[in-house]
């Protein structure tokens, strides 16, 4: 159920863009201050839902990520922004509420079932970044974190001393993350 709400909150901007477009489209070029206030309130609501989505992350199962198993790290923010712009363009092309609801429900189903990264623009506003991590088993996962990550050791600021273990005389560094699904994790400081 938490995953469903994360998906719903991440797609809330789709509805906001449509509603702002409808509120701002008038035959004249004269747009009132009430329309601007309404648009900002809608955007604020979507931002609040994003924040609630972040709070939900603390309820996901805690996991340990061993940075010794990380083979490569690449940024993913740009990849998801392009997809999101596509959602915005679709929302501005909707002509009625029935089409909006049908397309929204279809997108909600696809995003929820596809195990994508639950990209939410509000996460960027709150300082989170998205990274694609390839493990030594060639598994690609998405890590959502506030850290700027260029190498595996950059993930460590949230880990504690108890998360560092000895393994045959070699220090193992473990990072606490929360598992959103099999391929998406968020680094959450409890």
URDA-V507311 format. One line per field, one symbol per residue. ss: DSSP state (2 for helix, 1 for strand, 0 for the rest). psi: psi as a letter, one per 20 degrees, with the letter a starting at -180 (. if undefined). A space follows every 50 residues. Layout:
# URDA-V507311
ss->???
psi->???
This chain:
# URDA-V507311
ss->02222222220222222222222200000000222222222222222222 22222222201111112221111110222222222222222220002222 22222222222220000000222220001111111000011111100000 0222222200222111100111111111111001110000
psi->hghghggghhjhhggggghgghhioqhrjoprhhggggghgghhghgghg ghgghhhiirpqrpooihjpgqpqqighghhgghhggghghiiqhrhggg gggghggggggghikajlpphhhghjjqqpqppprijkpprpppqiqoph qhhiihhiqrhijoqpnlippppppprpogahjpqpopo.
